[in-house]
Amino acid sequence: MSKKNIKIIVAAHKKYWMPSDEMYLPIHVGHAIAKEDIGYQGDDTGENISEKNANYCELTGIYWAWKNLDADYIGLVHYRRYLSNRNRSLPVWFKDKKESVLTWKKADHILEHYDVIVPKKRNYYIETLYKHYEHTHDHRHLDITEEIIQTLYPAYAETFTRMLQRKSGHMFNMFIMKKELYHAYCEWLFPVLQQVEKKIDTSKMTPYEARFMGRISELLLDVWLEHNHIVYKELPWVQIGKENWPKKIRYFLAAKFKNRKYGQSF
């Protein structure tokens, strides 16, 4: 059996530790509008939307890989957030998280049985995905997205509506997909986002608020997976570096009960 060619792009906007496993390809997302070069492959070669990174976030990397990367399986992780080699989530006190980053050997084994790998769902427990977005961002983004899906892909509308009423989902735009599925997903996703982009005014948004396209697409992944009956494998995810959980929880509760929108990433 021939060795699978798996390429996982690592979306980054700053220089940071990178796995040595050759399946990882560091990508400088938003390279076209970056103030400095960090030495990674830019997402502004070939056909690309690198200049849209301020709104599209890691999606400019996903688009670049769709149009320019040839591999049997293609995926995306983040420079501080990876799929894990372990079967269970790591305790918060675990120090050497770099050791747990998914390897080609483990990915290859899983992809013998599944066409898609995604991170374990993030559970918001006390509110639906729609309510969480409403409390932390501008719910009109989702309302507009729903209208566009009803127009472009009406068969997906019921799945989209149902998904928003759940309390958990596969977040971060992280996944590994068989090439044919990756291309099919992008061919479905980007036309939706292009229409959303036309209908939302970003002129008065802060840089944080302007990243709404990346947030919308996090929710669309599950819509596409479910509607197309894609069988996937979930893996724990691991964040490299420290996480400020007290701050995350405090902001989450303030958004939920005091209507304080998020103003920064955590």
Steps between C-alpha positions, in 0.01 A plus 500: 500500500645837399564764761223757524597854410346699785555874516374705791551871472579681824339843489730758656546875507811498720813290538438215742595142580407257222480117502788321329266247336520557123125489452475847658542801272521839678304763308520874561132590465434854386850525358382747235409756766758410767739763631791256513602164357534221757671249273208264434331420170263788426136452406537761225652279228300354212125549521425648841293734719784595734403868500166407664664355811378778729148364449563140398768407759636145444261457207754673276725201575220253430434674168870500409529127571186432293641678198873426531574193713504147360472218755288194568369660820500869589433666834545803718609562857623815675846593618385470862221245457543146364321169476638259756666161474327394820158346535398724788531869568805603697462630856553876522817449706669282236823683418650356185203527270726502194556126551130434446465670159356268235762312300487373143504140627187550710324703229583238239351225718177693560464592132500131414152495651370858471509766230482790746654586837364785713566627854268393779194720526510808717204505739347828616269319747270788600415645159452407136751584229270773374459653846874483562566686175227751585647566844859530382472646148227632268223246439410668171804330346328165550163630383657622176685170458173311541335710230789436261495125561127496432570669168818321388455158660138463622551131570744599777269752668332260742835359611635851559200599711516179703875533557464849649270361770767262628731574790817352352690493173833435330680832532821672385468408128731208577474175304675253274308385190551274207589726206174441314295593806721800576439636152127428521478680834685807371283510186197516729640727773661789317199596282300537823768715660540715190132590518519563875793733440294708257217551750691595817650846543843481666588871484426567867619168642799462728772259378362237738141542380611492137608135531138385474549290185723259687241468777212434262694230320564318827126437516466413134738204522251293699220595260696363207615186683153412623311578181737283298500218756878513540630249752786658694740423781526740792832562671582709806671829429786652688598864543871576511593756764299629793123537505328753724194296593378733779496787249325290237228394744458855632451644151267215402274563801509876449387454141226260603353691793612864453492521119866602478628418153845349459764755410804275472620144449604284795 
